[in-house]
Amino acid sequence: MSDPRRILLIIGGGIAAYKTLDLIRRWRSGGDHVAAVLTRAGAEFVTPLSVSALAGSAVHQDLFDLTAEAEMGHIQLSRSADLIVVAPATADLMAKMAAGLANDLASTLLLATDAPVLIAPAMNVRMWAHPATVRNLAALRGDGIHVIGPDDGAMACGEFGAGRMAEPPAILAAAAALIDARRAGQGVAGTLVAPPPSPARPGALAGRRVLVTSGPTHEPIDPVRYIANRSSGAQGTAIAEALRDLGAAVTFVTGPATARRPTGVEIIEVETAREMLAAVEGALGPHRPADAAVFAAAVADWRAATESGAKMKKDGSGAPPPLALTENPDILRMIARRAADRPALVVGFAAETDDVLAHAAAKRLRKGCDWIVANDVSPATGIMGGTENAVTLITDGGAESWPRMGKDVVAARIAARIAAHFTKSQENP
């Protein structure tokens, strides 16, 4: 690596601290530089010797180290890193960050830095759900702090729920995306404006077959009501037509979208996530190989565990009827990780409302797809259901963000990048 990434890792005091040893090992094996700060509580779970041995440098622990502070060591530490990663980010560390406290080395570094900060929370499920932690998390996000996790799972204390620290591969992916984007000009907030790709030549995808999914899914609760989202399907339609214009044979699998359907492509209409999965699997069978698949559909994550055969009615008690949910199939992950008939290029979408870059980078790794197109769909953006989009394309080569533009222009750029990918593959088999 010609220009190694520089990570400052702050290790908080929690049982998940043992995972930071794997984090350091992975960073170092990839050629990155790691400086480690071990909090007093963190040293109860991992030793300074094990951390320094893996990091290849001395561990920083004391704010009042006479040798380091003669040269304002905490300032140098906070300014020399491309990214500060706090893992595990305990409830105590998050509270200090939110309040702007600086009474030890870790909190002082976090207050003195101008580098982006990524935290990986880890704590008991009740601590995570406590109003104080919820309030602190909102304040940190408002300050521009990036957050990865926590995951659901079994706790060391024996409870189950949200609070497990994100796994090292997800943290590495999020950290790499943040650093690469910052180096390319994004800054802390993450707004790299990438130059447009070279226009694809006419017919650049001739002979290629591409699957595109689009629109929302509707998951029935009863014959009248359903679970859905605000996706119009406009971006998916635009992508299908942009690929068609470059000569690709497009199979378009769409949920009940309000946007018009593309012309000149094969269209398969579905309603639910399970129907979409069946249609996708049928379209990617052994006799219909696809070169690429673009999963632009906003598939509902959950559906009603039991669909009522009749309209659910009020019973006069004022209490709503119980609604148990169950998880829908993860279509993107299932296709991206399949052994047979996997398209050579699998592109996913990540519609996020906060920490867009970090969540999308982790999703790309978790799902196993080649590219992720991330966008901010929080209500203030007007993107969900609107005519414009502002996306960040995340690949194994890094992250690049495109300025806000019409969804047809976004689609043309995505199609051009897909064409360039296959052209490069042909030139370098």
SELOFI-152095 format. One record per residue (C-alpha): x, y, z. Coordinates in steps of 0.5 Angstrom, whole numbers, plus 2048, in hexadecimal, padded with zeros to 3 digits. Layout:
% residues N
xx,yy,zz
X,Y,Z
...
% end
This chain:
% residues 429
xx,yy,zz
800,800,800
803,806,7FE
800,80B,803
7FD,807,809
7F7,809,80C
7F9,80B,813
7F4,809,819
7F3,80C,820
7F0,806,824
7ED,808,82B
7EB,801,82F
7E6,802,834
7E4,7FE,83A
7E0,7F8,838
7E0,7F1,836
7E0,7F2,82F
7E7,7F5,830
7EA,7EF,82E
7E7,7F0,827
7EC,7F6,826
7F2,7F1,826
7EF,7EE,820
7ED,7F5,81D
7F5,7F7,81E
7F7,7F1,81B
7F3,7F2,815
7F5,7F9,814
7FC,7F7,814
7FC,7F1,810
7F9,7F6,80A
7FF,7FB,80B
7FB,800,80F
7FE,804,815
7FB,803,81C
7FC,807,822
7F8,805,828
7F5,808,82E
7F3,804,834
7EF,807,839
7F0,805,840
7E9,800,840
7EB,7FD,839
7F2,7FB,83D
7EE,7F7,841
7EC,7F3,83B
7F2,7F3,836
7F9,7F4,839
7FE,7F9,836
803,7F4,834
7FE,7F1,82F
7FB,7F7,82C
802,7FA,82B
805,7F3,828
800,7F3,823
800,7FB,822
807,7FB,821
808,801,825
807,803,82D
800,804,82F
7FE,80A,832
7FA,80A,839
7FC,811,83D
7FA,818,83B
7FF,81A,840
805,816,83D
80B,81B,83E
80F,819,838
809,819,833
806,820,836
80C,824,836
80B,824,82E
803,824,82F
802,81D,82D
7FB,81C,82E
7FA,822,828
7FF,81E,824
7FB,818,825
7F5,81B,823
7F7,81E,81D
7FB,819,81A
7F6,814,818
7F2,813,812
7EC,810,817
7EB,80F,81E
7E7,809,820
7E4,808,827
7E3,800,828
7E0,7FE,82C
7DC,805,82D
7D9,804,834
7D4,808,837
7D9,80C,83B
7DD,80E,835
7D7,810,831
7D4,814,837
7DB,817,838
7DB,819,830
7D4,81C,830
7D6,820,836
7DC,822,833
7E0,820,83A
7E8,81F,839
7EA,81C,840
7EF,817,83D
7F3,815,837
7ED,812,833
7E8,818,834
7ED,81D,833
7EF,81A,82C
7E8,81A,82A
7E7,821,82C
7ED,824,829
7ED,820,822
7EB,823,81B
7EB,81B,818
7E4,818,817
7E2,813,81D
7DF,80C,81C
7DC,809,822
7DA,802,823
7D6,802,829
7D5,7FB,82E
7D1,7FB,834
7CC,7F7,838
7C5,7F7,834
7C2,7FB,839
7C8,800,83A
7C7,801,832
7BF,802,833
7C0,807,838
7BD,80E,837
7C4,811,839
7C8,80D,834
7C3,80E,82E
7C3,816,830
7CB,815,830
7CB,812,829
7C6,817,826
7CB,81C,828
7D1,819,825
7CE,818,81F
7CC,81F,81F
7D3,820,820
7D5,81C,81A
7D8,816,81D
7D7,810,819
7D4,80A,81C
7D5,802,81A
7D0,7FD,81E
7CF,7FB,823
7CC,7F4,821
7C7,7F0,824
7C9,7E9,828
7CB,7E6,82E
7CE,7EA,833
7D4,7E8,838
7CF,7EA,83E
7CA,7E4,83B
7C5,7E9,838
7C3,7EA,831
7C2,7F0,82C
7C5,7F6,829
7CC,7F7,82C
7D1,7F3,829
7D7,7F6,826
7D7,7F6,81F
7DC,7F1,81C
7E3,7F3,81A
7E2,7F2,812
7DC,7F7,813
7E0,7FC,817
7E6,7FB,812
7E1,7FC,80C
7DE,802,80F
7E5,805,811
7E8,804,80A
7E2,807,806
7E3,80D,80B
7EA,80E,80A
7EA,80D,803
7E4,812,802
7E8,817,806
7EE,817,803
7EB,818,7FC
7E8,81E,7FF
7E2,81D,803
7E4,81F,809
7E1,81D,810
7DA,81E,80D
7DB,81A,807
7D9,81D,801
7DE,81C,7FC
7DC,81E,7F5
7DE,819,7F0
7DF,81B,7E8
7DA,818,7E4
7DD,811,7E0
7DF,811,7D9
7D8,810,7D5
7D7,809,7D3
7D8,808,7CC
7D1,806,7C8
7D0,7FE,7C9
7D5,7FD,7CE
7D1,7F8,7D2
7CF,7F5,7CB
7CE,7ED,7CD
7CE,7EE,7D4
7C8,7EC,7D8
7C6,7F0,7DF
7C1,7EF,7E4
7BE,7F5,7E8
7B9,7F5,7EE
7B5,7FC,7EF
7B0,7FF,7F3
7AD,7FD,7FA
7AA,7F6,7FC
7A3,7F6,800
7A3,7F1,805
79B,7F0,807
799,7F0,80E
791,7EF,80C
78E,7EF,805
78E,7F7,806
794,7F9,80A
79B,7F8,808
7A2,7FA,80A
7A6,7FE,805
7AB,804,804
7AB,80A,800
7AF,808,7FA
7AC,80A,7F4
7B1,805,7EF
7B3,80B,7EB
7BA,80A,7EC
7B9,802,7EA
7B6,804,7E4
7BB,809,7E2
7C1,804,7E3
7BD,7FF,7DF
7BC,804,7D9
7C3,806,7DA
7C6,7FF,7D9
7C1,7FE,7D3
7C4,804,7D0
7CB,801,7D0
7C9,7FA,7CD
7C7,7F6,7D3
7C2,7F1,7D3
7BE,7F3,7DA
7BA,7EF,7DE
7B6,7F4,7E2
7B3,7F1,7E9
7AE,7F6,7EC
7AA,7F7,7F2
7A3,7FB,7F2
7A7,801,7F0
7A3,808,7EF
7A9,80A,7E9
7A8,808,7E2
7AB,801,7E0
7B1,801,7DB
7B0,800,7D4
7B4,7FB,7CF
7B5,7F6,7D5
7B2,7F0,7D8
7AE,7F2,7DE
7AC,7ED,7E4
7A6,7F0,7E9
7A6,7EE,7F0
7A3,7F0,7F6
7A7,7ED,7FC
7AE,7EC,7FE
7AD,7E4,7FD
7AA,7E5,7F6
7B0,7EA,7F5
7B5,7E4,7F7
7B2,7DF,7F3
7B2,7E3,7ED
7B9,7E5,7EE
7BB,7DE,7EE
7B7,7DC,7E8
7BA,7E1,7E4
7C1,7DF,7E6
7C0,7D8,7E5
7C6,7D3,7E2
7C3,7D5,7DB
7C2,7DC,7DC
7C9,7DF,7DE
7CA,7E6,7E0
7D0,7EA,7DF
7CE,7EF,7E5
7C8,7F0,7E9
7C6,7F7,7EC
7C2,7F6,7F3
7BE,7FD,7F3
7B8,7FB,7F6
7B6,7FD,7FD
7B4,7F6,800
7B0,7F6,806
7B5,7F3,80C
7AF,7F0,80F
7A8,7EE,80E
7A2,7EC,812
7A3,7E5,815
79C,7E3,814
798,7E6,80F
791,7E7,811
78C,7E4,80C
787,7EA,80E
787,7F1,80F
78A,7F2,816
784,7F6,81A
784,7FA,820
781,7F7,826
77F,7FD,82A
784,7FC,82F
789,801,82D
78F,7FC,82C
792,7FB,826
792,7F4,824
799,7F0,824
79D,7F0,81E
7A3,7EB,81E
7A8,7EC,819
7AD,7E8,816
7B3,7E9,811
7B3,7E9,80A
7B8,7E5,806
7BE,7E9,804
7BE,7E9,7FD
7C5,7ED,7FC
7C9,7E9,801
7C6,7E2,7FE
7C8,7E4,7F7
7CE,7E7,7F8
7D1,7E1,7FC
7CE,7DC,7F8
7D3,7D7,7F5
7D0,7D5,7EF
7CD,7DA,7E9
7CF,7E0,7ED
7D0,7E6,7E8
7D7,7E9,7E7
7D5,7EF,7EA
7D0,7F0,7F0
7CE,7F7,7F2
7CA,7F9,7F8
7C7,7FF,7FA
7C7,802,801
7C1,807,803
7C3,80A,80A
7C1,810,80E
7C8,810,812
7CF,80F,812
7CE,80D,80B
7D5,80C,809
7D7,807,80F
7D0,803,80E
7D1,802,807
7D8,800,807
7D6,7FB,80D
7D0,7F9,809
7D4,7F7,802
7D9,7F3,806
7D3,7EF,80A
7CF,7EE,804
7D5,7EC,800
7D3,7F0,7FA
7D9,7F4,7F5
7D6,7FB,7F5
7D1,7FE,7FA
7CE,805,7F8
7CC,809,7FE
7C7,80E,7FF
7C4,813,805
7BD,812,805
7BB,816,80B
7B5,81A,80A
7B8,820,809
7BC,81E,803
7B6,81D,7FF
7B9,817,7FB
7B5,811,7FD
7AF,812,7F8
7B2,818,7F5
7B5,81A,7EE
7BC,81B,7F0
7C2,817,7F4
7C8,818,7F7
7CC,811,7F8
7D3,80F,7FA
7D6,809,7F6
7DA,804,7FB
7DE,7FF,7F8
7E4,7FB,7FA
7E8,801,7F7
7E5,806,7FC
7DF,80B,7FC
7DD,810,7F7
7D7,815,7F8
7D4,818,7F2
7D0,81F,7F3
7C9,81F,7F3
7C6,81E,7EC
7C0,81B,7E9
7BF,814,7E9
7BF,813,7E2
7C6,816,7E2
7C8,811,7E8
7C6,80B,7E4
7CA,80D,7DE
7D0,80E,7E3
7CF,807,7E6
7CE,804,7DF
7D4,807,7DD
7D8,804,7E3
7D5,7FD,7E1
7D7,7FE,7DA
7DE,800,7DC
7DF,7FA,7E1
7DE,7F5,7DC
7E2,7F9,7D7
7E8,7F8,7DC
7E6,7F1,7DD
7E7,7EF,7D6
7EE,7F3,7D5
7F0,7F0,7DC
7ED,7E9,7DC
% end
